[in-house]
Amino acid sequence: MDTAAARLFDGAFADAWLPGFAYTVDWDGTPVVRERYFWEPPEGIGAAHYLHLATGDARYLERYRELWQYCDERFIDHVDGSWFPSSTTTGSPSHTRGPVSPTCTTRSRPRSTHSRR
């Protein structure tokens, strides 16, 4: 069993679970960016599944279930299908796509280098 994987998983919950994972935490574990994005919980689901299989520890199975429930309540779009890309700090679904560069937004598109003559 990879103890580093267990420490990383447990540390993520200790530092960043609000519920939902804060996008970033400071070196001391204090949440910095408290918005939640859809990709972190599924990564946690995979890690919890692996850790449960590797260790047999029921707490990882419980985290697996907790993460799926959280995704079901906050990210899965049960009306139109797919997943909401993020949720607000209060847990409401959001259509924000995540952190972007100040020079690029989700609405901008790169200009084509090909002319249409």
Order of alpha helices (4+ residues) and beta strands (2+ residues): alpha-beta-beta-beta-alpha-alpha-beta-beta
